[in-house]
Amino acid sequence: MRGRSPEARRDLNERNVRSRLVAWIVAGAIALTSAGVIESARPALAAEAAAATPTPPAAASVAMPKRPVYTVHQILPRAPANAVALTLDDGPNPSWTPRVLALLRKYDVRATFCLVGRQAQAHPDLVRQIVADGHAICNHSMTHPQPFAHRSAAAIEQEISSAQSAIVGAAGTAPRLFRSPGGDWSPAVFEAAAKHSLTPIAWNVDPRDWSRPGTQKIIDSLLTAKPGDILLCHDGDGDRPSGHGTDRSETVKALEVALPKLKSKGYTFVTL
Ligand SMILES: [Zn+2]
């Protein structure tokens, strides 16, 4: 220290004191941490760090699922244990949707309608009736193209966003659910659905009613339902040239039998 000015010596002394103080604090912190004493301080520090991190935009914070919902309690954990959900796809259809709605009213059942955007646009009165009757609505793409999942990300996004606009325009309320045409899923589909805050839904009881297998086969399949199952039927065909036509008379006849039977077995129908 000899030869340094008084200011320089004071400076050095202060630095020594400071570094000793820092060393003492660090040693103390290490001792306390190893003793588990300041463990509880960590969440506060983490919270501060999180607060300092800019919040990502709302859309990005929607967790992107890797698979769709297959059962009621995956999406409605507080639903009654005996809950089942009936979903009706590819409408609305002017011939068949009113008949299905009449049956649902008759048996006091609420269902979830997976609407094709183009059909919703063409039949807004039916969409409004579906909502007025207390049923839930689901985005089922604009034109129901198949296969769906491996189209370009832009095409998938376009199908979902156009349908969302068409359905909102008809229903006055936005769907929160998305069902991929044909149940065909891919990361691009999950991403586009998440972007619109739509929960992807599938099913686990499929009577393949669209193929018109015979009324009894549809009934038998629906009656295999177990608590929590999501049932799939069709009130339209998305107005696409499927070769199966839009004859949903087997579906209507099957629901006429299956709905009261499922209710008498103690099931509670819920909307998704
Ligand atoms: Zn469909």
Boltz pocket constraint, residues with backbone or C-beta under 6 A from the ligand:
constraints:
  - pocket:
      binder: B
      contacts: [[A, 89], [A, 90], [A, 140], [A, 144], [A, 180], [A, 181], [A, 182], [A, 238]]
      max_distance: 6.0
